[in-house]
Amino acid sequence: MAAKKKNGKSKKDIEETIYDTTEALQDKAEETYDALLDRLKYERDGLERELRHEYRNARRYVRAHPEQGLGIAFVAGLVLGAFLTRK
């Protein structure tokens, strides 16, 4: 009888340990996920700011040099058209 109680007790201890470990791992995974999500949001915001800045610079350049802007657009259209017609 004592052996059965000892086995039953250790089985319960093992189950509790597994449950506690599972909860700890889940909490750690959630923390890591939240940290990663925050980092990705930060990176996204930085890229959006950089893209807006570069877009403004491009618009300023085209306004200051309209002939070059039209020439670049024309050449880009020719190159794109050549690529599309080949495929």
Secondary structure, DSSP 8 states (H G I E B T S, - for coil): -HHHHHHHHHHHHHHHHHHHHHHHHHHHHHHHHHHHHHHHHHHHHHHHHHHHHHHHHHHHHHHH-HHHHHHHHHHHHHHHHHHHHH-
